[in-house]
């Protein structure tokens, strides 16, 4: 089998490698020529994916990359893994899906399977994408070509998260489309979970991330409530998770990050309005989570005040730019929001992240592009009035931080195992 995978980011590249390992010939397509060049030269641009894996797949002839969508005419299946962000009005932006569909449609052949993996609202695959593909190809979905949705389930940085072992939900436009999708993914994925339709598969992905968003909002709210009562929410969570049933641990933080949880719930909220439905629970969770950076800034102000310093003019270091621990993925990271808020209030801000030595251009925060991580040494760290821990990477020596810093505000319980002077330490 020969397939094409469109979008060579945190979802598409691991999928390319997994199919290639299973003797499927893969052509990776992307409009970013630098990614294409890196793959073809056997180099990784994602920290947790090693270059050796890419080199092996390329040298075997099972993986090539290209910016030419004309390769679509030579494949049996096309998998779409492109971004689905929110626009400036916090509404779904499926323009990447639509543009990809238009590029594919010009070369689409009869009998080809098209699978969308990008997280989106129910109805995108069988309505929006289908209409674009049919209009551009003059072929009919379910008759001339196959169409399906299968949500990605990537967990960057988790060593136990293996593409082959994560059960794959699949939903077809027709029963025949579903069978074709089973045939495709069975070549690379151990467990398939068929559902009745594309919309059921799309709704499954949204449920997974809304579940996380709501529960994170709950512990974020409890962190503030328990903090006012002088109760450590981290201690409470650790005690509660000893219960062997009926409880699942979620942890508070400075805000939501990543490509899923801050975005996906609003896809359903937006779509629900079309059906006259309100999503009050989801929206309330969103309000709590998006308010967390403001709560953290207040804690920084309180901490500086305790040292008779004002936020304006103080040097503040954000520790951790990536949205989660031990990865270089900075998409939707709350650290950017904290950097912006601190700068607006007059602080002199910088960041340290061993996984993100320099900030790459992003859609949401282009003004930080090119900014470099500070060095990790006593002279540098002790020069900041306050260090705000936003992401708790394992590569950081927290005892050195405790010894060197003038003050620490910890949003991740990262200092739990370190000896730190209580007079210069605050939780947030």
MOWO-V47716 format. One record per pair of residues at least 6 apart in sequence whose ideal C-beta (glycine too) atoms are under 7 Angstrom apart, sorted by the first residue. I is the first residue (numbers start at 0). J is the second residue. D is the distance in Angstrom with one decimal. If there is no record, write none. Layout:
BEGIN
{{I:J:D} {I:J:D}}
END
This chain:
BEGIN
{{0:23:5.1} {0:24:7.0} {0:75:5.4} {0:186:6.5} {1:24:4.2} {1:73:6.5} {1:74:4.9} {1:75:6.1} {2:18:6.4} {2:23:6.0} {2:25:5.7} {2:74:5.3} {2:75:6.3} {2:76:4.4} {2:77:7.0} {2:78:6.7} {3:26:5.0} {3:28:5.6} {3:70:5.9} {3:71:5.6} {3:74:4.6} {3:77:4.7} {4:11:5.1} {4:14:5.7} {4:15:5.1} {4:25:6.1} {4:27:5.3} {4:28:7.0} {4:78:4.8} {4:80:6.4} {5:28:4.7} {5:77:6.6} {5:78:7.0} {5:79:4.9} {5:80:6.5} {5:81:6.3} {5:99:5.4} {6:29:6.3} {6:79:6.6} {6:80:3.8} {6:81:4.2} {7:15:7.0} {7:27:4.9} {7:29:4.3} {7:34:4.8} {7:38:6.7} {7:64:6.5} {8:80:6.9} {9:45:6.3} {9:153:5.8} {9:155:5.6} {9:328:6.2} {10:80:4.3} {10:116:6.3} {10:151:4.4} {10:153:5.2} {11:27:6.7} {11:80:3.8} {12:45:6.3} {12:48:6.1} {13:48:6.6} {13:153:6.5} {13:162:5.2} {14:78:6.6} {14:80:6.6} {14:162:6.4} {15:25:4.9} {15:27:4.9} {15:62:5.8} {16:52:5.5} {16:53:7.0} {16:56:5.7} {17:162:4.2} {17:163:5.8} {17:187:4.8} {18:25:5.0} {18:186:6.8} {18:187:4.8} {19:25:5.1} {19:56:4.0} {19:61:4.0} {19:62:4.5} {21:186:5.3} {21:187:4.8} {22:61:6.8} {23:61:6.9} {23:186:5.6} {23:187:6.7} {24:61:5.5} {25:61:6.3} {25:62:5.0} {26:63:5.3} {26:65:6.0} {26:70:4.8} {26:74:6.8} {27:38:6.1} {27:62:6.7} {27:64:4.2} {28:65:6.0} {28:68:6.0} {28:70:6.6} {29:35:5.8} {29:64:6.9} {29:66:6.7} {30:66:6.2} {32:66:5.6} {34:44:6.3} {35:64:4.3} {35:65:6.1} {35:66:5.5} {37:44:5.1} {38:53:5.9} {38:57:6.8} {38:64:3.9} {39:57:6.5} {39:63:6.6} {39:64:5.4} {41:50:5.9} {41:53:5.2} {41:54:3.4} {41:57:5.3} {42:50:5.2} {42:53:6.9} {43:49:6.1} {43:50:4.5} {43:53:5.6} {46:326:6.4} {46:327:3.9} {46:354:5.9} {47:155:6.0} {47:156:5.5} {47:326:6.0} {56:62:3.8} {68:102:4.4} {68:103:6.5} {68:106:6.2} {69:106:5.6} {71:77:5.9} {71:103:5.4} {71:106:4.0} {71:107:6.5} {72:106:4.3} {72:108:5.6} {74:111:6.9} {75:111:6.4} {75:112:6.7} {76:111:6.7} {76:112:4.1} {76:114:6.8} {76:183:5.0} {77:103:5.9} {77:111:6.6} {77:113:5.0} {78:114:4.8} {78:116:6.0} {79:96:6.7} {79:99:5.4} {79:114:6.9} {79:115:4.9} {79:116:6.3} {79:117:6.2} {80:116:4.9} {80:117:6.3} {80:151:6.5} {81:95:4.1} {81:96:6.1} {81:99:5.3} {81:117:5.4} {82:95:5.2} {83:91:6.9} {83:92:6.8} {83:93:6.0} {83:95:6.7} {83:96:6.7} {83:117:4.8} {83:118:5.7} {83:119:5.2} {84:92:5.1} {84:262:6.4} {84:362:6.7} {85:91:6.6} {85:92:6.2} {85:262:5.5} {85:265:6.0} {86:92:4.5} {89:265:5.9} {90:269:5.6} {91:119:6.9} {91:120:6.1} {91:266:5.0} {91:269:5.5} {93:119:6.0} {93:123:6.1} {93:127:6.2} {96:115:6.8} {96:117:5.9} {96:119:6.9} {96:123:6.7} {96:127:7.0} {96:128:6.0} {97:127:6.7} {97:131:5.7} {100:128:5.1} {100:131:3.7} {100:132:5.3} {101:131:5.7} {101:135:5.6} {103:113:6.7} {103:132:6.7} {104:131:6.3} {104:132:5.0} {104:134:7.0} {104:135:2.6} {104:136:4.4} {105:135:5.8} {107:132:6.4} {107:136:4.1} {107:138:6.2} {107:144:6.1} {109:138:6.4} {109:143:5.1} {109:144:6.5} {110:144:6.7} {111:144:5.1} {112:145:4.1} {112:147:6.8} {112:179:4.8} {112:180:6.5} {112:183:6.0} {113:132:6.3} {113:144:6.5} {113:145:7.0} {113:146:5.4} {114:147:4.7} {114:148:6.9} {114:149:5.5} {114:180:6.2} {115:124:5.0} {115:128:5.8} {115:148:5.1} {116:149:5.7} {116:150:6.4} {116:151:4.6} {118:150:6.2} {118:204:5.2} {118:259:6.4} {118:263:5.2} {119:201:6.1} {119:266:6.0} {120:201:6.8} {120:266:4.3} {120:267:6.2} {120:269:6.7} {120:270:3.9} {121:198:4.1} {121:201:4.5} {121:202:5.0} {121:270:6.5} {122:198:6.0} {123:201:6.5} {124:146:6.5} {124:148:4.2} {124:197:4.0} {124:201:6.6} {125:172:5.5} {125:197:4.7} {125:198:6.7} {129:140:4.8} {129:146:5.9} {132:140:6.5} {133:139:6.1} {133:140:6.0} {138:144:5.2} {140:146:4.5} {140:172:5.6} {141:172:5.1} {141:173:4.2} {141:176:6.1} {145:175:6.8} {145:176:4.3} {145:179:4.4} {146:172:4.1} {146:176:5.5} {147:169:6.2} {147:170:6.3} {147:171:4.6} {147:172:6.5} {147:176:5.3} {147:177:6.7} {147:180:4.2} {147:197:6.4} {148:170:5.2} {148:197:4.1} {148:200:4.5} {148:201:5.5} {149:167:5.9} {149:168:6.2} {149:169:4.6} {149:180:6.6} {149:184:6.8} {149:200:6.3} {150:168:5.7} {150:200:6.1} {150:203:6.3} {150:204:3.4} {152:165:4.8} {154:160:3.8} {155:326:4.7} {155:328:5.0} {156:323:6.4} {156:324:6.9} {156:325:4.7} {156:326:3.6} {163:187:6.5} {163:188:6.1} {163:189:5.6} {164:189:5.8} {166:190:4.2} {166:192:5.2} {167:184:5.2} {167:188:4.5} {167:190:6.9} {167:191:5.3} {167:192:6.5} {168:192:4.6} {168:194:6.1} {168:200:5.2} {168:203:5.2} {169:177:6.7} {169:180:4.7} {169:181:6.7} {169:184:6.3} {169:191:5.9} {169:192:6.9} {169:193:5.5} {169:200:6.4} {170:194:4.6} {170:195:6.9} {170:196:5.1} {170:197:4.6} {170:199:5.3} {170:200:3.1} {171:177:3.1} {171:180:5.4} {171:197:6.9} {172:197:5.8} {177:193:5.9} {181:191:5.9} {181:193:6.7} {184:191:5.8} {185:191:6.3} {194:200:5.2} {194:203:6.6} {205:263:5.7} {205:266:6.4} {205:267:4.9} {208:259:4.8} {208:260:5.4} {208:263:4.2} {208:264:6.5} {209:264:4.7} {209:267:6.7} {209:281:5.8} {211:260:5.5} {212:255:7.0} {212:260:5.0} {212:264:5.0} {212:284:5.2} {212:288:6.6} {213:280:6.5} {213:284:4.4} {214:249:4.3} {215:249:5.4} {215:255:6.8} {215:288:6.3} {216:284:3.7} {216:287:4.0} {216:288:5.1} {218:232:6.7} {218:236:6.8} {218:249:4.9} {218:250:6.3} {218:251:4.7} {219:251:4.7} {219:287:5.6} {219:288:6.3} {219:291:5.5} {220:287:5.3} {221:232:5.7} {222:232:4.4} {222:251:4.1} {223:294:6.3} {225:232:4.6} {225:235:6.4} {226:232:7.0} {232:251:6.2} {233:412:4.4} {236:248:5.6} {236:250:6.6} {239:246:5.5} {240:246:6.2} {240:248:4.1} {252:291:6.9} {252:410:5.8} {252:411:6.4} {253:291:5.7} {253:292:6.0} {253:295:4.7} {253:333:4.8} {253:337:6.3} {253:389:5.1} {253:410:4.2} {254:288:6.4} {254:289:7.0} {254:291:4.4} {254:292:4.7} {254:333:3.0} {254:336:6.0} {255:261:4.1} {255:288:4.8} {255:333:6.6} {256:322:2.7} {256:323:6.6} {256:331:5.0} {256:332:4.3} {256:333:5.2} {257:322:4.7} {257:323:6.4} {257:328:7.0} {257:330:6.1} {257:331:5.8} {258:330:4.8} {258:331:6.4} {261:331:4.8} {262:331:6.9} {264:281:4.8} {264:285:6.2} {265:285:6.8} {267:278:6.3} {267:281:6.7} {268:278:4.5} {268:281:5.5} {268:282:6.1} {271:278:5.1} {292:333:5.7} {292:336:4.6} {292:337:5.5} {292:340:6.1} {294:427:6.9} {295:337:6.4} {295:410:5.8} {295:427:4.8} {296:340:5.3} {296:341:6.8} {298:408:5.4} {298:425:5.8} {298:427:3.7} {299:310:6.7} {299:315:6.7} {299:385:6.0} {299:387:5.9} {299:408:5.3} {300:310:5.2} {301:425:6.9} {302:385:6.0} {302:406:5.5} {302:408:5.3} {302:425:4.5} {303:309:6.5} {303:310:5.7} {303:313:5.7} {303:384:6.5} {303:385:5.9} {306:406:6.1} {308:384:5.7} {310:344:5.3} {310:345:6.4} {310:346:5.4} {311:344:6.5} {311:345:3.2} {311:346:6.9} {312:345:6.2} {313:346:5.4} {313:347:7.0} {313:384:4.2} {313:385:6.4} {314:347:4.8} {314:382:6.5} {314:383:4.6} {314:384:5.1} {315:341:5.4} {315:346:4.7} {315:348:5.3} {315:383:6.5} {315:384:6.6} {315:385:5.0} {315:387:6.1} {316:349:5.5} {316:350:6.8} {316:351:6.1} {316:373:6.8} {316:383:4.3} {316:386:4.7} {316:387:6.9} {317:334:5.3} {317:337:5.8} {317:338:5.9} {317:348:6.6} {317:350:4.3} {317:387:5.4} {317:389:5.4} {318:351:5.4} {318:386:5.6} {318:387:6.7} {318:388:4.7} {318:389:6.3} {318:395:6.8} {319:334:6.2} {319:352:5.6} {319:388:6.5} {319:389:4.6} {319:390:2.5} {319:391:6.6} {319:392:5.9} {320:329:5.4} {320:332:6.1} {320:334:4.8} {320:350:5.1} {320:352:4.1} {320:355:4.6} {320:390:7.0} {321:327:5.9} {321:328:5.7} {321:329:5.2} {321:332:6.2} {321:352:6.1} {321:354:5.5} {321:355:5.7} {321:390:5.5} {322:328:6.1} {322:329:6.2} {322:330:6.3} {322:331:6.1} {322:332:4.0} {323:390:6.7} {324:390:5.9} {324:391:5.3} {324:392:5.4} {324:393:6.7} {325:392:5.7} {325:393:5.6} {326:354:6.3} {327:354:4.3} {327:355:5.4} {329:355:5.7} {333:389:6.5} {334:350:6.8} {334:389:4.5} {334:390:6.5} {335:363:6.9} {335:364:4.6} {335:367:6.7} {337:387:6.6} {337:389:6.0} {338:348:5.4} {338:350:6.8} {338:367:6.7} {341:348:4.8} {342:348:5.3} {349:373:5.1} {350:372:6.0} {351:372:5.2} {351:373:5.1} {351:375:6.2} {352:372:5.3} {353:392:6.2} {353:394:4.6} {353:395:7.0} {354:392:6.4} {355:372:6.5} {356:371:6.5} {356:372:5.2} {357:369:6.6} {357:371:5.0} {358:367:4.8} {358:368:5.7} {358:369:6.6} {358:370:4.6} {359:368:6.6} {360:368:4.3} {373:379:5.3} {377:403:4.8} {380:386:6.9} {380:400:6.7} {380:403:4.3} {380:404:5.7} {381:403:4.9} {381:404:6.7} {381:405:6.6} {383:404:6.9} {383:405:6.7} {384:405:5.7} {384:406:6.6} {385:405:6.9} {385:406:4.5} {385:408:6.3} {386:400:6.5} {386:404:4.8} {386:406:6.9} {386:407:5.1} {387:408:4.8} {388:407:6.7} {388:408:6.9} {388:409:4.7} {388:410:5.9} {388:411:5.5} {388:413:5.0} {389:410:6.1} {390:411:6.9} {391:411:3.9} {391:413:3.8} {397:413:5.7} {397:414:5.7} {397:417:4.5} {398:417:4.8} {398:418:6.8} {400:407:6.7} {401:414:6.5} {401:417:4.6} {401:418:6.2} {401:419:4.0} {405:423:6.5} {406:423:4.6} {407:414:6.4} {407:419:6.7} {407:423:6.5} {407:424:5.2} {408:425:4.9} {408:427:5.1} {409:426:5.4} {409:427:6.8} {410:427:4.8} {414:424:6.6}}
END
